[in-house]
Amino acid sequence: MNKSSRFYVDIMAMHDEVTGSCHLVIVKLPNGETVRFVVDCGLFQEKESDELNTMLPFKAENVNFCLVTHVHVDHIGRLPYMVRNGFFNPIYATETTCKLLPLALNDSLRVLSSVSKRKNVHPLYSEEDVRGTLNLLKPCEYGKTIQVHENIKVTFISNGHLVGAALIYVQISYPECEDITLMFTGDYNNKNTFFDVAPIPQWMLETPLTVIQESTYGNINSDQVQKCFKENIKKCLDNDGTVVVLVFSLGRSQEILYELKNMQQAGELDVAIPIYFDGKLAIRYTELYIKDGLDIKPDMRDFLPENLTFVDKGIRGELLEDTHKKIIVTTSGMGSYGPAQTYLPEYIARKNALIQFSGYTAEGTLGSRLKNTETGDMVEVGGLMTRKRADVEYTTEYSAHAKADEMIEFLKQFKNLKLVLVNHGETNVKNIFAERIIDEVEPKRVGLLGREYFFRVNHRGLVKTLSTKFK
């Protein structure tokens, strides 16, 4: 048996749909050595998948290293759980992601501790586990190739999804064998309001490659996105109503604040109308944008609208009693956690209120539940039964994910695409996008990643699929 036949990689996803992102990669070397690594280890946020958060279907102590694409909780929220279960090896991430992770993981701990108390169960992990996780971080520069193992090199490439986000290019080598090269997109976008996205280096575009490709919006094109946010805001305020905008703490919060500033400057939003910004973590991130700069362009640090107030617990009650028109920008983006749990029970019952979601709402979240509730019907919000009277609107115009046509153009850049493994999307969306890849990109093979199969690949692409057997 030649060396090449004993040199391959098994890849699978620990998640079937959108949240809980985690890929297990098992490298088999011709000398008999096995190297295991994971890409991300996130929290499941769909209610029906909650029990999966306590399942780690591999031995954490056997994982040689971890790679992190970006700092959203559905990609990093279970890193401390992995540490709790015996993982003590390096965690590689971009320098900016390493700056953001302490805030993100401590907030995740706070939320999970609160939920565990309500359910009277042990929390997923502890403060000690978070500290242990942060001690394992290895900050990496964009574009600089690092040796993470004798046979494995990794390069983090600019990604517009979020500050600190990266495409991760993995080169696996062995003497007298052709390299196996992988690229993990994480959550991908080709642009960002706050920073310029660097192009993929030309040398990466020429190599035989397997791409592990997200598909969150794989069923719609960029020209199909309806822009309604500004019109919805103006309509509500014209009727002297209150607008409650639901945002994610990192990325979406700052983009929405910048949009409100632009509306003010264009004369579309009266600067006399007060804007309130609530969410401790979101405020901390915003301060980092302004003071630290992170990866953002210097001229984008001045993005806050006029007449903006950062909210603390002390004035939340006053806002609920205030009947004047105003805008409240608050976490969480899907409505299930954070200060949103204070505002939504009150404002969902007001006819002159607008509840504006600014991004994806996973099944089982409050945002999804409100979408499925007719106006006038009862809905449970934060343990309270409330009649839905407010307008509830949704938009994907600020989504940090590329749309299907943009992802197709991304894939077309690669000159020697052996295999595309589609993941991180609802099941029907993954199927739709996979068919489009076959039609328009024409790689050698296309597969659907999930918990049922390992895909075995070598330098030629797909070797075979294997029913799940965790190793």
SENUMI-480908 format. One record per residue (C-alpha): residue number from 1; x, y, z; residue in one letter. Coordinates in nm, 3 decimals. Each point is the difference from the previous one (the first is absolute). Example, Ala and Ser with C-alpha at 12.3 -4.5 7.8 and 13.67 -1.06 7.14 Angstrom:
// SENUMI-480908
  seq     east    north       up  type
    1    1.230   -0.450    0.780     A
    2    0.137    0.344   -0.066     S
// end
This chain:
// SENUMI-480908
  seq     east    north       up  type
    1    0.000    0.000    0.000     M
    2    0.152    0.337   -0.103     N
    3    0.028    0.294    0.234     K
    4   -0.273    0.206   -0.171     S
    5   -0.264   -0.264    0.069     S
    6    0.082    0.024    0.371     R
    7   -0.016    0.383   -0.001     F
    8   -0.352    0.140    0.034     Y
    9   -0.229    0.218    0.209     V
   10   -0.344   -0.077    0.147     D
   11   -0.229    0.303    0.042     I
   12   -0.342    0.029    0.158     M
   13   -0.224    0.263    0.154     A
   14   -0.127   -0.031    0.355     M
   15   -0.296    0.218   -0.105     H
   16   -0.274   -0.081   -0.253     D
   17   -0.133    0.350   -0.059     E
   18    0.100    0.355    0.099     V
   19    0.106    0.031    0.364     T
   20    0.235   -0.213    0.209     G
   21    0.271    0.023   -0.264     S
   22    0.282   -0.250    0.051     C
   23    0.204   -0.203   -0.249     H
   24    0.205   -0.302    0.097     L
   25    0.299   -0.068   -0.225     V
   26    0.201   -0.321    0.033     I
   27    0.329   -0.014   -0.190     V
   28    0.151   -0.341   -0.078     K
   29    0.372    0.008   -0.082     L
   30    0.189   -0.279   -0.184     P
   31    0.218   -0.064    0.307     N
   32   -0.311   -0.106    0.192     G
   33   -0.034    0.322    0.200     E
   34   -0.345    0.153    0.048     T
   35   -0.048    0.375    0.048     V
   36   -0.337    0.133    0.111     R
   37   -0.115    0.361   -0.002     F
   38   -0.328    0.187    0.018     V
   39   -0.107    0.315   -0.178     V
   40   -0.226    0.200    0.236     D
   41   -0.205   -0.138    0.288     C
   42   -0.322    0.199    0.027     G
   43   -0.324   -0.001    0.193     L
   44   -0.322   -0.136   -0.144     F
   45   -0.264    0.273    0.019     Q
   46   -0.305   -0.179   -0.140     E
   47   -0.222   -0.108    0.290     K
   48   -0.049   -0.353   -0.132     E
   49    0.379   -0.046   -0.023     S
   50    0.075    0.120    0.352     D
   51    0.092   -0.347    0.126     E
   52    0.277   -0.016   -0.261     L
   53    0.192    0.261    0.199     N
   54    0.078   -0.266    0.261     T
   55    0.119   -0.250   -0.260     M
   56    0.359    0.013   -0.121     L
   57    0.021   -0.298   -0.237     P
   58    0.377   -0.029    0.009     F
   59    0.260   -0.028    0.273     K
   60    0.114    0.354    0.071     A
   61    0.332   -0.117    0.144     E
   62    0.085   -0.160   -0.336     N
   63   -0.035    0.324   -0.198     V
   64    0.341    0.142   -0.092     N
   65   -0.108    0.358   -0.066     F
   66   -0.299    0.221   -0.077     C
   67   -0.051    0.266   -0.270     L
   68   -0.254    0.282    0.047     V
   69   -0.162    0.180   -0.295     T
   70   -0.167    0.283    0.196     H
   71   -0.142    0.101    0.335     V
   72   -0.377   -0.051   -0.036     H
   73   -0.139   -0.223    0.274     V
   74   -0.127   -0.268   -0.239     D
   75    0.365   -0.049   -0.098     H
   76    0.185    0.044    0.332     I
   77   -0.257   -0.051    0.276     G
   78    0.107   -0.356    0.089     R
   79    0.376    0.050   -0.001     L
   80    0.001    0.007    0.384     P
   81   -0.211   -0.318    0.000     Y
   82    0.267   -0.166   -0.211     M
   83    0.261    0.117    0.253     V
   84   -0.217   -0.127    0.285     R
   85    0.007   -0.341   -0.170     N
   86    0.377   -0.024   -0.026     G
   87    0.119    0.217   -0.289     F
   88    0.321    0.185    0.094     F
   89    0.167    0.064   -0.337     N
   90    0.039    0.321   -0.205     P
   91   -0.296    0.198   -0.132     I
   92    0.101    0.202   -0.306     Y
   93   -0.195    0.311   -0.099     A
   94    0.067    0.343   -0.148     T
   95    0.141    0.271    0.224     E
   96   -0.331    0.188    0.000     T
   97   -0.202   -0.313    0.081     T
   98    0.233   -0.060    0.295     C
   99   -0.072    0.353    0.125     K
  100   -0.375   -0.058   -0.024     L
  101   -0.018   -0.352    0.142     L
  102    0.027    0.096    0.371     P
  103   -0.309    0.220   -0.033     L
  104   -0.190   -0.256   -0.206     A
  105    0.072   -0.303    0.219     L
  106   -0.066    0.178    0.329     N
  107   -0.333    0.121   -0.135     D
  108   -0.082   -0.351   -0.119     S
  109    0.083   -0.129    0.349     L
  110   -0.233    0.258    0.155     R
  111   -0.289   -0.094   -0.229     V
  112    0.052   -0.376    0.042     L
  113    0.024    0.035    0.380     S
  114   -0.327    0.190    0.006     S
  115   -0.172   -0.262   -0.216     V
  116    0.138   -0.288    0.212     S
  117   -0.135    0.160    0.319     K
  118   -0.347    0.025   -0.152     R
  119    0.015   -0.364   -0.109     K
  120    0.165   -0.113    0.326     N
  121    0.283   -0.174   -0.184     V
  122    0.379    0.034    0.007     H
  123    0.138    0.270   -0.233     P
  124    0.177   -0.114   -0.314     L
  125    0.330    0.140    0.126     Y
  126    0.152    0.217    0.270     S
  127    0.201    0.319    0.035     E
  128    0.307   -0.218    0.044     E
  129   -0.072   -0.172   -0.332     D
  130   -0.022    0.338   -0.171     V
  131    0.333    0.107    0.149     R
  132    0.153   -0.328   -0.111     G
  133   -0.128    0.057   -0.353     T
  134    0.142    0.351   -0.019     L
  135    0.340   -0.126    0.115     N
  136    0.014   -0.229   -0.304     L
  137   -0.045    0.277   -0.258     L
  138    0.269    0.048   -0.266     K
  139   -0.053    0.331   -0.187     P
  140    0.077   -0.017   -0.373     C
  141    0.062    0.268   -0.262     E
  142   -0.206    0.010   -0.316     Y
  143    0.191   -0.140   -0.297     G
  144    0.284   -0.146    0.205     K
  145    0.039   -0.378   -0.032     T
  146    0.065   -0.177    0.329     I
  147    0.116   -0.354    0.075     Q
  148   -0.253   -0.156    0.239     V
  149    0.138   -0.353   -0.035     H
  150    0.302   -0.153   -0.172     E
  151   -0.223   -0.090   -0.296     N
  152   -0.263    0.278    0.015     I
  153    0.016    0.370   -0.083     K
  154   -0.284    0.252    0.043     V
  155   -0.064    0.344   -0.147     T
  156   -0.274    0.239    0.115     F
  157   -0.145    0.208   -0.286     I
  158   -0.214    0.315    0.016     S
  159   -0.377   -0.059    0.015     N
  160   -0.266    0.274   -0.007     G
  161   -0.242   -0.184    0.228     H
  162    0.122    0.171    0.318     L
  163    0.297    0.179    0.150     V
  164    0.260   -0.269    0.065     G
  165   -0.177   -0.256   -0.220     A
  166    0.210   -0.218   -0.227     A
  167   -0.002   -0.253   -0.275     L
  168    0.233   -0.275    0.120     I
  169    0.232   -0.165   -0.252     Y
  170    0.152   -0.329    0.115     V
  171    0.294   -0.170   -0.176     Q
  172    0.068   -0.360    0.101     I
  173    0.331   -0.142   -0.126     S
  174    0.204   -0.318    0.009     Y
  175    0.329   -0.085   -0.174     P
  176   -0.043   -0.145   -0.351     E
  177   -0.377    0.067    0.012     C
  178   -0.203    0.277   -0.160     E
  179   -0.143    0.248    0.251     D
  180   -0.359   -0.018    0.117     I
  181   -0.138    0.355    0.018     T
  182   -0.321    0.110    0.170     L
  183   -0.172    0.336    0.036     M
  184   -0.261    0.061    0.271     F
  185   -0.213    0.304   -0.081     T
  186   -0.161    0.028    0.343     G
  187   -0.279    0.255   -0.043     D
  188    0.100    0.181   -0.318     Y
  189   -0.051    0.345   -0.145     N
  190    0.185    0.176   -0.278     N
  191   -0.039    0.349    0.150     K
  192   -0.031    0.192    0.326     N
  193   -0.104    0.357    0.077     T
  194    0.279    0.047    0.254     F
  195    0.306   -0.145   -0.173     F
  196    0.134   -0.096   -0.341     D
  197    0.008   -0.371   -0.082     V
  198    0.333   -0.109   -0.143     A
  199   -0.006   -0.230   -0.305     P
  200    0.095   -0.365    0.034     I
  201    0.371   -0.043   -0.089     P
  202    0.047   -0.115   -0.358     Q
  203    0.206   -0.304    0.099     W
  204   -0.295   -0.139    0.196     M
  205   -0.226    0.023   -0.305     L
  206    0.219   -0.236   -0.202     E
  207    0.037   -0.295    0.239     T
  208   -0.221   -0.313   -0.002     P
  209   -0.255    0.085    0.267     L
  210   -0.291   -0.120    0.211     T
  211   -0.223    0.286    0.119     V
  212   -0.224   -0.038    0.305     I
  213   -0.260    0.257   -0.099     Q
  214   -0.274    0.161    0.209     E
  215   -0.348    0.034   -0.155     S
  216   -0.212    0.209    0.239     T
  217   -0.156    0.201   -0.285     Y
  218    0.066   -0.251   -0.275     G
  219   -0.354    0.028   -0.135     N
  220   -0.012    0.374   -0.081     I
  221    0.202    0.240   -0.213     N
  222    0.124    0.338    0.114     S
  223   -0.245    0.181   -0.231     D
  224   -0.294   -0.178    0.168     Q
  225    0.063    0.157    0.340     V
  226   -0.269    0.255    0.075     Q
  227    0.120    0.314    0.174     K
  228   -0.272    0.106    0.240     C
  229    0.176    0.107    0.321     F
  230    0.001    0.377   -0.056     K
  231   -0.358    0.012   -0.128     E
  232   -0.124   -0.207    0.294     N
  233    0.176    0.232    0.246     I
  234   -0.136    0.317   -0.160     K
  235   -0.356   -0.138   -0.018     K
  236   -0.005   -0.086    0.370     C
  237    0.150    0.333    0.110     L
  238   -0.238    0.195   -0.224     D
  239   -0.279   -0.157    0.209     N
  240    0.174    0.107    0.324     D
  241    0.089   -0.359    0.080     G
  242    0.296   -0.169    0.163     T
  243    0.241   -0.210   -0.207     V
  244    0.175   -0.296    0.163     V
  245    0.285   -0.130   -0.219     V
  246    0.134   -0.344    0.090     L
  247    0.373   -0.033   -0.070     V
  248    0.292   -0.237    0.053     F
  249    0.261    0.141    0.236     S
  250    0.291   -0.009   -0.241     L
  251   -0.018    0.128   -0.354     G
  252   -0.375    0.056   -0.037     R
  253   -0.023    0.241    0.295     S
  254    0.267    0.226   -0.143     Q
  255   -0.139   -0.018   -0.354     E
  256   -0.350    0.097    0.111     I
  257    0.136    0.295    0.201     L
  258    0.190    0.110   -0.310     Y
  259   -0.315   -0.032   -0.212     E
  260   -0.192    0.221    0.244     L
  261    0.279    0.257   -0.020     K
  262   -0.023   -0.006   -0.380     N
  263   -0.377    0.051    0.023     M
  264    0.056    0.302    0.222     Q
  265    0.255    0.148   -0.239     Q
  266   -0.231   -0.056   -0.298     A
  267   -0.289    0.173    0.177     G
  268   -0.199   -0.325    0.021     E
  269    0.013   -0.012    0.380     L
  270   -0.053    0.301    0.226     D
  271    0.299    0.035    0.234     V
  272   -0.242    0.110    0.273     A
  273   -0.139   -0.355    0.018     I
  274    0.194   -0.179    0.275     P
  275    0.184   -0.323   -0.072     I
  276    0.072   -0.244    0.281     Y
  277    0.257   -0.279   -0.024     F
  278   -0.037   -0.290    0.245     D
  279    0.211   -0.309    0.051     G
  280    0.307   -0.010    0.223     K
  281    0.204   -0.216   -0.237     L
  282   -0.104    0.200   -0.307     A
  283    0.107    0.322    0.172     I
  284    0.337   -0.150    0.092     R
  285    0.055   -0.109   -0.360     Y
  286   -0.099    0.345   -0.123     T
  287    0.255    0.161    0.230     E
  288    0.264   -0.232   -0.144     L
  289   -0.094    0.107   -0.353     Y
  290    0.055    0.362    0.098     I
  291    0.303   -0.025    0.229     K
  292    0.192   -0.307   -0.116     D
  293   -0.089    0.021   -0.366     G
  294    0.025   -0.378   -0.040     L
  295    0.020   -0.056   -0.378     D
  296   -0.223    0.292   -0.094     I
  297    0.094    0.294   -0.220     K
  298    0.097    0.312    0.203     P
  299   -0.267    0.212   -0.169     D
  300   -0.269   -0.250    0.110     M
  301    0.060    0.045    0.372     R
  302   -0.239    0.294    0.000     D
  303   -0.317   -0.200   -0.063     F
  304   -0.228    0.089    0.292     L
  305   -0.320    0.196   -0.070     P
  306   -0.086    0.323    0.179     E
  307   -0.227    0.001    0.305     N
  308    0.115   -0.349    0.099     L
  309   -0.021   -0.127    0.359     T
  310    0.169   -0.317    0.126     F
  311   -0.254   -0.174    0.223     V
  312    0.058   -0.162    0.336     D
  313   -0.248   -0.171    0.232     K
  314   -0.068    0.329    0.173     G
  315   -0.188    0.158   -0.288     I
  316   -0.160   -0.308   -0.158     R
  317   -0.312    0.045    0.209     G
  318   -0.027    0.364   -0.106     E
  319    0.013   -0.101   -0.366     L
  320   -0.285   -0.244    0.048     L
  321   -0.216    0.274    0.153     E
  322    0.097    0.265   -0.256     D
  323   -0.271    0.035   -0.267     T
  324    0.191    0.242   -0.227     H
  325    0.134   -0.120   -0.331     K
  326    0.350   -0.141    0.014     K
  327    0.229   -0.272   -0.132     I
  328    0.133   -0.278    0.224     I
  329    0.283   -0.210   -0.143     V
  330    0.040   -0.308    0.218     T
  331    0.144   -0.349    0.021     T
  332   -0.059   -0.286   -0.056     S
  333   -0.035   -0.027   -0.377     G
  334   -0.245   -0.292    0.014     M
  335   -0.190    0.145    0.299     G
  336    0.048   -0.294    0.234     S
  337    0.256    0.150    0.240     Y
  338    0.138    0.327    0.128     G
  339   -0.189    0.328    0.050     P
  340   -0.237   -0.101   -0.281     A
  341   -0.174   -0.213    0.261     Q
  342   -0.087    0.322    0.186     T
  343   -0.121    0.201   -0.298     Y
  344   -0.187   -0.257   -0.206     L
  345   -0.273   -0.096    0.253     P
  346   -0.086    0.371    0.028     E
  347    0.025    0.120   -0.358     Y
  348   -0.142   -0.306   -0.175     I
  349   -0.335    0.098    0.153     A
  350    0.008    0.362   -0.124     R
  351   -0.172    0.082   -0.329     K
  352    0.230    0.295   -0.072     N
  353    0.323   -0.201    0.042     A
  354    0.227   -0.165   -0.253     L
  355    0.207   -0.307    0.087     I
  356    0.269   -0.008   -0.270     Q
  357    0.225   -0.306   -0.024     F
  358    0.321    0.074   -0.186     S
  359    0.122   -0.349   -0.086     G
  360   -0.043   -0.376    0.008     Y
  361   -0.238   -0.151    0.258     T
  362    0.056   -0.372    0.059     A
  363   -0.289   -0.239    0.050     E
  364   -0.102   -0.019    0.365     G
  365    0.108    0.356    0.084     T
  366   -0.241    0.274    0.103     L
  367    0.061    0.178   -0.330     G
  368   -0.115   -0.307   -0.190     S
  369   -0.299   -0.046    0.228     R
  370   -0.116    0.357   -0.052     L
  371    0.031   -0.047   -0.377     K
  372   -0.245   -0.289    0.023     N
  373   -0.250    0.185    0.220     T
  374   -0.282    0.193   -0.169     E
  375   -0.073    0.355    0.112     T
  376   -0.264   -0.014    0.272     G
  377    0.093   -0.349    0.115     D
  378    0.159   -0.083    0.335     M
  379    0.371   -0.074    0.025     V
  380    0.223   -0.094    0.292     E
  381    0.281    0.250    0.053     V
  382    0.236   -0.035    0.295     G
  383   -0.247   -0.220    0.187     G
  384   -0.286    0.246   -0.054     L
  385   -0.300   -0.056   -0.227     M
  386   -0.041    0.312   -0.212     T
  387   -0.220    0.092   -0.293     R
  388    0.199    0.091   -0.311     K
  389   -0.112    0.348   -0.105     R
  390    0.326    0.162   -0.113     A
  391    0.133   -0.021   -0.353     D
  392    0.274   -0.265   -0.017     V
  393    0.233    0.026   -0.298     E
  394    0.305   -0.192   -0.120     Y
  395    0.281    0.093   -0.237     T
  396    0.310   -0.171   -0.134     T
  397    0.140    0.313   -0.165     E
  398    0.269    0.030    0.270     Y
  399    0.087   -0.367    0.002     S
  400    0.370   -0.069    0.048     A
  401   -0.031   -0.308   -0.223     H
  402    0.059    0.003   -0.375     A
  403   -0.298   -0.097   -0.213     K
  404   -0.006   -0.292   -0.244     A
  405    0.127    0.191   -0.305     D
  406    0.285    0.151    0.203     E
  407    0.100   -0.341    0.136     M
  408   -0.005   -0.144   -0.351     I
  409    0.237    0.275   -0.115     E
  410    0.222   -0.076    0.299     F
  411    0.025   -0.366   -0.100     L
  412    0.065    0.082   -0.365     K
  413    0.329    0.166    0.097     Q
  414    0.161   -0.337    0.070     F
  415    0.161   -0.152   -0.309     K
  416    0.031   -0.358    0.127     N
  417   -0.306   -0.064    0.215     L
  418   -0.014   -0.369    0.084     K
  419   -0.280   -0.010    0.253     L
  420   -0.251    0.235    0.164     V
  421   -0.156   -0.110    0.329     L
  422   -0.311    0.208    0.072     V
  423   -0.087    0.067    0.364     N
  424   -0.144    0.263    0.239     H
  425   -0.343    0.034   -0.155     G
  426   -0.353   -0.129    0.044     E
  427   -0.037   -0.340   -0.163     T
  428   -0.207    0.112   -0.298     N
  429    0.227    0.301   -0.057     V
  430    0.313   -0.220   -0.001     K
  431   -0.162   -0.219   -0.265     N
  432   -0.098    0.296   -0.217     I
  433    0.345    0.155    0.023     F
  434    0.181   -0.329   -0.065     A
  435   -0.196   -0.044   -0.324     E
  436    0.093    0.352   -0.105     R
  437    0.369   -0.067    0.066     I
  438   -0.017   -0.308   -0.222     I
  439   -0.166    0.197   -0.281     D
  440    0.205    0.319    0.013     E
  441    0.339   -0.077    0.155     V
  442    0.045   -0.360   -0.117     E
  443    0.247   -0.129    0.260     P
  444    0.091   -0.368   -0.011     K
  445   -0.244   -0.088    0.279     R
  446   -0.245    0.170    0.240     V
  447   -0.100   -0.142    0.339     G
  448   -0.236    0.096    0.282     L
  449    0.170    0.011    0.340     L
  450   -0.188   -0.110    0.308     G
  451    0.017   -0.239    0.295     R
  452   -0.070   -0.315   -0.203     E
  453    0.312   -0.028   -0.216     Y
  454    0.371    0.052   -0.005     F
  455    0.136    0.105   -0.339     F
  456    0.336   -0.159   -0.069     R
  457    0.215    0.216   -0.227     V
  458    0.355    0.002   -0.134     N
  459    0.183    0.228   -0.244     H
  460   -0.231   -0.116   -0.282     R
  461   -0.317    0.089    0.189     G
  462   -0.268   -0.237    0.126     L
  463    0.111   -0.359    0.063     V
  464   -0.319   -0.127    0.164     K
  465   -0.258    0.074    0.269     T
  466   -0.020   -0.191    0.326     L
  467   -0.293   -0.034    0.238     S
  468    0.069    0.182    0.323     T
  469    0.241   -0.175    0.229     K
  470    0.155    0.243    0.243     F
  471    0.370   -0.050    0.050     K
// end
